[in-house]
């Protein structure tokens, strides 16, 4: 749930299950949402406001003003990151694992879904 953050070099991003599929030949040691729904909302509001202009200067000004206005939203993540809904709405995920001898199937991956949306 992130907008473009590296401009023309933003080639891909992954959800929790996207990471799990990418690393399906690994045993999971730890994984989950990293930057939660509060941060995703703050970024979305910033990019929403920036979409009203084509000026690089105005875009930068909106970015600075948005940081001042919306910084507090990230503090909700201390509470929300432990909720199942964070798997659906977080802005970043992490995966730590070790190489496995077997690979998870897509059917097994789907069973690992932890979010609220069915």
C-alpha positions in Angstrom: 0.0 0.0 0.0 2.6 2.5 -1.1 2.6 5.0 -3.8 5.6 5.2 -6.1 8.6 5.9 -3.9 11.5 5.6 -6.3 10.0 7.2 -9.4 11.0 5.5 -12.6 13.1 2.9 -10.6 10.1 1.6 -8.6 9.8 -1.9 -10.3 8.1 -4.0 -7.7 6.8 -4.3 -4.2 5.4 -7.3 -2.2 2.7 -8.0 0.3 3.1 -10.5 3.1 2.1 -13.4 0.9 4.0 -11.9 -2.0 7.2 -12.2 0.1 6.2 -15.7 1.2 5.8 -16.8 -2.4 9.0 -15.1 -3.5 10.8 -17.0 -0.7 8.7 -20.2 -1.0 12.0 -22.3 -1.0 12.8 -20.9 2.5 11.6 -21.8 6.0 10.2 -18.8 7.7 12.1 -17.6 10.8 10.2 -14.3 11.2 8.0 -12.1 9.0 5.2 -9.6 9.1 4.1 -6.0 8.6 6.9 -3.5 9.2 5.4 0.0 8.5 1.7 -0.2 9.4 -1.6 1.2 8.3 -0.9 4.6 10.0 2.2 5.2 7.9 0.4 4.0 4.8 -2.4 6.5 5.5 0.0 9.4 6.0 1.8 8.6 2.8 -1.5 8.2 0.9 -2.7 11.6 2.1 0.6 13.2 1.1 0.5 11.7 -2.4 -3.2 12.6 -2.7 -2.4 16.3 -2.0 0.7 16.2 -4.3 -1.4 14.9 -7.2 -3.1 18.3 -7.5 0.1 19.9 -8.9 2.6 19.5 -11.6 5.1 21.8 -10.0 8.2 20.1 -8.4 8.5 23.0 -6.0 4.9 22.8 -4.9 5.2 19.0 -4.6 8.2 19.5 -2.2 6.3 22.1 -0.1 3.3 19.8 0.2 5.6 17.0 1.2 7.1 19.1 4.1 3.7 20.4 5.2 2.3 16.9 5.1 5.0 15.6 7.3 4.1 18.2 9.9 0.4 17.6 9.6 0.3 13.8 9.4 3.4 12.6 11.3 1.2 11.5 14.3 -0.6 8.9 12.2 2.4 6.5 12.4 2.0 6.2 16.2 -1.2 4.2 15.6 1.0 1.5 14.2 2.3 0.6 17.7 -1.2 -0.7 18.4 -2.4 -1.7 14.8 0.7 -3.6 13.7 -0.3 -6.6 15.9 -3.8 -6.7 14.4 -4.7 -9.0 11.4 -5.9 -6.0 9.4 -2.3 -4.7 9.3 -1.5 -7.6 6.9 -4.0 -6.0 4.5 -3.1 -2.4 5.0 0.6 -2.1 6.0 2.9 -0.2 3.8 5.9 -2.6 4.2 6.7 -6.2 5.1 9.8 -8.1 6.1 10.8 -11.8 5.7 13.6 -13.6 7.4 14.2 -17.2 6.5 16.6 -20.1 5.9 17.0 -22.2 2.8 14.6 -25.2 2.8 14.8 -28.5 1.0 11.2 -28.2 -0.1 9.1 -25.5 -1.7 5.6 -24.2 -0.6 2.9 -24.7 -3.1 0.5 -21.8 -4.0 -2.3 -23.8 -2.2 -0.1 -23.9 1.0 0.7 -20.2 0.6 -3.0 -19.2 0.5 -3.5 -21.0 3.8 -0.9 -18.7 5.4 -3.1 -15.6 4.7 -3.5 -13.6 8.0 -5.5 -10.6 7.0 -9.2 -9.7 7.5 -10.4 -9.8 3.8 -11.6 -13.2 2.7 
